[in-house]
Structure formats: C-alpha cells, structure tokens
Amino acid sequence: GEAAPLVEIMAGDPSLRVDCPADTWAFPVRMTLQGRSELSAADLALATAAFAAAPGTFVSTDILKVAAVRDSDPSTAAGKGRELLSVSMPFTAAGSSVTVGSLRGQSLLVPLSVLRVFKLNSQTSNFEMLLDGDNLVNLSSSVVVGQVYDPDGIYAVGAPPYATLSAGSSATVVTPLSGGATATVSVPFGAFGAATTLTAVSMSASSLAALPPLPGLSPTGIAISINTGGIQP
C-alpha cells in the first residue's frame, strides 16, 4: 500500500507542523522546524520588518521557520518537491471571529473563515499568501493549513484583504503591493447572486507561467490573485 506521510512536529507545540507525503523528493531530505524564540537575529529582523509592512494583517507575530536540505549536503536546499507539503499553524479565537494586528491603532475583527497561511518572500521582504494548493482553516483543530511545494521559509497566520458579499451587494477590496502602491478590486451591485467572501492578494509574478508574446504589450511584474471560493460573478 501507499506509505504513510512523514510528519514533522516542532517539540512542545504539536500544532506547529509540516506534513510531508512519501516520495516528495527523489533523495533523502533533512527537515527542521523553528519557532520564533529559536530564530536567528537576522531572520527575526526580516520577519519583524515584514509584519510592520502589513499592519492589520496578522493574527499574531508567532512564526514558524521551515528548512529542508539534502541529507547528503546540508548546505544545499532541497527545493521544490514533487508533492504538496502541508504547513499547519495555530490560531486562538473566541467564537467565530479573531482579532488581527492593528491599523491606525485599532484592532480588526475578522471571521475565522478568511484566515490563511502566509510565507515570507526573502526577495521582496514581504509576507505573501500561499497559493500553491489549498489554504484553509480547520476549525475543529484551530489551525490554518496551507500547501506549498518548496517548504523553505518563514510562515505566519493572517487575514488577506477581503470583503464579505451578500447577494446583490457591492464592495471594494484594496490590497497592498510592493513599494507602497495598491491594487483595487471593485465589485458592482448584483455581481454575485449568492453570498461569498472575496479575497485579493498580491503574489510573486515569478510564480506564474510566462505570458505569450503579444504585439505592443509587456508584463509589468505585478500579479494579483482574486478568490471567491469558486463562485462566479
């Protein structure tokens, strides 16, 4: 039968974990998990700056660092696997909402359903929402589980820019881009015939397939992911 998945659990906190399917890599891999208190000063500084760049986004400053290297050469990162790995991070909430960050000195209350796992992009120094696979809340376990091919990085739990829409309502969602710019998604009245939650987040353009050459057009390097859970306008 199929081999059981390899589960890496950080000592002392079983809710901080990575689930790795069998045969994810074609070679032996050594994986380590570190919590905030175990990070180096450099990693902590990077994470702290990224938190400050996105106020009102994160549930807390709790973070998880995952490092996967080749067992034969610990100085070489394992890179992308052939299967999606699941990164689980906990949240604490009373009822159906949770408080995230602060914006202009005020806390924000968001529904648990919009919580997602974010990963620090070392090139842009910003946290970006995981988009490789599923990124969903497990209410029974009070964890958010995000899927990723390359697990190397620093993770946090937060809420992306979102709007909760009822049938026939309108909304505007503004998401920050690098360099202080923003992108705006406007939903007109009656766009959706059923209740839905729309999220809009910036993503790394390098993660997208190359665009075909088109006369007079060139890529901007800006990419936005808009998600309504499959509900079409």
C-alpha positions as CSV (number, residue, x, y, z in Angstrom):
1,G,0.0,0.0,0.0
2,E,0.9,3.7,0.0
3,A,3.5,4.7,2.6
4,A,2.2,6.9,5.4
5,P,3.1,10.6,5.3
6,L,6.1,11.8,7.1
7,V,5.1,14.2,9.9
8,E,7.5,16.8,11.3
9,I,6.3,18.2,14.6
10,M,8.1,21.0,16.5
11,A,8.9,19.9,20.0
12,G,6.5,21.4,22.6
13,D,3.8,22.5,20.2
14,P,2.2,19.8,18.0
15,S,0.0,22.4,16.3
16,L,3.1,23.8,14.5
17,R,3.8,21.1,12.0
18,V,4.6,20.1,8.4
19,D,3.1,17.0,6.8
20,C,5.2,15.6,4.0
21,P,3.8,12.9,1.7
22,A,6.0,9.9,1.0
23,D,8.4,10.3,-2.0
24,T,8.1,14.1,-2.1
25,W,11.7,14.2,-3.1
26,A,13.8,11.7,-5.1
27,F,16.6,11.9,-2.4
28,P,16.8,11.9,1.4
29,V,15.9,15.2,3.0
30,R,16.6,16.7,6.4
31,M,13.9,19.0,7.7
32,T,14.0,21.3,10.7
33,L,11.3,23.4,12.3
34,Q,11.9,26.5,14.5
35,G,9.6,28.7,16.4
36,R,10.0,32.5,17.0
37,S,12.2,32.0,20.1
38,E,14.6,29.9,18.1
39,L,15.2,32.2,15.1
40,S,18.5,33.9,14.4
41,A,18.6,37.7,14.9
42,A,18.7,38.2,11.1
43,D,15.6,36.0,10.5
44,L,13.8,37.7,13.3
45,A,14.6,41.2,11.9
46,L,13.3,40.2,8.5
47,A,10.1,38.9,9.9
48,T,9.6,41.9,12.2
49,A,10.0,44.3,9.2
50,A,7.6,42.3,7.1
51,F,5.0,42.4,9.9
52,A,5.4,46.2,10.1
53,A,4.9,46.5,6.4
54,A,1.4,44.9,6.6
55,P,-0.4,46.3,9.6
56,G,-3.8,44.8,10.3
57,T,-3.0,41.5,8.5
58,F,-1.7,39.0,11.1
59,V,-3.3,37.2,14.0
60,S,0.0,37.5,16.0
61,T,3.7,37.7,15.5
62,D,4.1,33.9,16.0
63,I,6.1,32.4,13.2
64,L,7.4,29.1,12.0
65,K,10.6,28.6,10.1
66,V,11.0,25.5,8.0
67,A,14.3,24.4,6.5
68,A,14.6,21.4,4.2
69,V,18.1,20.5,2.9
70,R,19.6,17.5,1.2
71,D,20.7,15.0,3.7
72,S,23.9,14.3,1.8
73,D,24.7,18.0,1.6
74,P,23.1,20.1,4.4
75,S,24.3,23.3,2.7
76,T,22.1,22.7,-0.3
77,A,18.3,23.4,-0.1
78,A,16.0,20.5,-1.1
79,G,14.0,22.9,-3.3
80,K,10.5,22.1,-4.7
81,G,9.1,18.7,-4.0
82,R,7.1,16.6,-6.4
83,E,4.1,16.6,-4.0
84,L,2.5,19.4,-2.0
85,L,3.5,19.7,1.7
86,S,1.1,20.9,4.3
87,V,2.1,23.6,6.7
88,S,-0.1,23.9,9.8
89,M,-0.2,26.9,12.1
90,P,-2.5,27.5,15.1
91,F,-4.7,30.4,16.0
92,T,-6.6,31.3,19.2
93,A,-10.1,32.7,18.9
94,A,-13.3,33.1,21.0
95,G,-16.4,32.4,18.9
96,S,-16.4,32.8,15.2
97,S,-14.1,35.8,14.8
98,V,-10.5,36.6,15.6
99,T,-8.6,39.8,16.2
100,V,-5.8,40.6,13.7
101,G,-3.0,43.2,14.0
102,S,-3.8,46.8,14.3
103,L,-4.5,49.6,11.8
104,R,-4.2,53.2,12.9
105,G,-4.2,52.0,16.5
106,Q,-7.4,49.9,16.2
107,S,-7.7,46.1,16.2
108,L,-9.6,44.5,13.4
109,L,-12.1,41.6,13.9
110,V,-12.3,39.2,11.1
111,P,-14.2,35.9,10.5
112,L,-12.2,32.8,11.1
113,S,-13.0,31.6,7.6
114,V,-10.7,34.1,5.9
115,L,-7.5,33.2,7.9
116,R,-4.7,32.0,5.7
117,V,-1.0,30.9,5.9
118,F,1.5,33.4,4.6
119,K,5.1,32.9,3.7
120,L,7.9,35.5,3.8
121,N,9.3,36.3,0.3
122,S,13.0,36.8,1.0
123,Q,13.4,38.7,-2.2
124,T,10.7,41.3,-1.6
125,S,10.8,41.1,2.2
126,N,7.0,40.8,2.3
127,F,4.7,38.1,3.5
128,E,2.8,36.5,0.6
129,M,-0.2,34.2,0.9
130,L,0.4,30.6,0.0
131,L,-1.2,29.9,-3.4
132,D,0.4,26.5,-4.5
133,G,-2.6,24.5,-3.3
134,D,-5.3,24.6,-0.6
135,N,-5.0,27.2,2.2
136,L,-7.9,26.6,4.5
137,V,-9.0,26.9,8.2
138,N,-9.5,23.7,10.2
139,L,-12.0,24.9,12.8
140,S,-12.0,21.6,14.8
141,S,-8.2,21.8,15.3
142,S,-7.9,25.6,15.4
143,V,-5.2,25.5,12.8
144,V,-4.8,27.0,9.3
145,V,-3.3,24.6,6.8
146,G,-1.5,25.9,3.7
147,Q,0.0,23.8,0.9
148,V,3.4,24.5,-0.7
149,Y,5.9,22.8,-2.9
150,D,9.0,24.4,-1.6
151,P,8.8,24.4,2.3
152,D,11.9,26.5,2.9
153,G,10.8,29.8,4.6
154,I,9.2,31.7,7.4
155,Y,5.4,31.3,7.9
156,A,2.7,33.3,9.7
157,V,-1.1,33.3,10.0
158,G,-3.1,36.3,8.9
159,A,-6.2,37.6,7.0
160,P,-5.8,38.8,3.4
161,P,-7.7,41.8,2.2
162,Y,-11.3,40.6,1.8
163,A,-14.9,41.6,1.5
164,T,-18.0,39.5,2.6
165,L,-20.7,39.9,0.0
166,S,-24.4,39.1,0.3
167,A,-26.5,38.5,-2.8
168,G,-26.8,41.8,-4.7
169,S,-24.3,43.8,-2.6
170,S,-21.2,45.7,-3.7
171,A,-17.7,46.1,-2.2
172,T,-14.2,47.3,-2.8
173,V,-11.1,45.4,-1.8
174,V,-7.7,47.1,-1.6
175,T,-4.5,45.1,-1.4
176,P,-1.0,46.5,-0.9
177,L,1.7,46.0,-3.5
178,S,5.5,46.4,-3.0
179,G,6.8,49.9,-2.9
180,G,3.7,51.4,-1.2
181,A,1.4,51.0,-4.2
182,T,-2.1,49.4,-4.0
183,A,-4.4,47.4,-6.2
184,T,-8.2,47.8,-6.1
185,V,-10.8,45.2,-6.9
186,S,-14.3,46.8,-7.3
187,V,-17.4,44.5,-7.2
188,P,-20.5,46.3,-8.6
189,F,-24.0,45.8,-7.2
190,G,-25.6,42.5,-8.1
191,A,-22.3,40.9,-9.4
192,F,-22.9,37.8,-7.2
193,G,-26.2,36.1,-6.8
194,A,-25.1,34.2,-3.7
195,A,-23.2,35.1,-0.5
196,T,-19.5,34.9,-0.9
197,T,-16.2,36.1,0.5
198,L,-13.8,37.7,-1.9
199,T,-10.1,37.9,-1.2
200,A,-7.5,39.8,-3.2
201,V,-3.7,39.4,-2.6
202,S,-0.5,40.3,-4.4
203,M,1.6,37.3,-5.5
204,S,5.0,36.8,-6.9
205,A,4.9,37.2,-10.7
206,S,7.8,34.8,-10.9
207,S,5.4,32.0,-9.8
208,L,3.3,32.5,-12.9
209,A,3.9,30.9,-16.3
210,A,5.5,33.2,-18.9
211,L,3.0,35.1,-20.9
212,P,2.9,34.6,-24.7
213,P,4.4,37.4,-26.7
214,L,1.7,39.9,-27.8
215,P,2.3,43.0,-30.0
216,G,2.6,46.2,-28.0
217,L,2.2,44.5,-24.6
218,S,4.8,43.7,-22.0
219,P,4.5,42.2,-18.5
220,T,4.5,44.6,-15.5
221,G,5.8,42.1,-13.0
222,I,2.7,42.7,-10.9
223,A,0.4,39.8,-10.1
224,I,-2.9,39.6,-8.2
225,S,-4.8,36.6,-7.0
226,I,-8.6,37.1,-6.7
227,N,-10.5,34.2,-5.0
228,T,-14.2,33.8,-4.3
229,G,-14.1,30.1,-3.4
230,G,-15.2,29.1,-6.9
231,I,-18.4,31.3,-7.0
232,Q,-18.6,33.1,-10.3
233,P,-20.0,36.7,-10.8
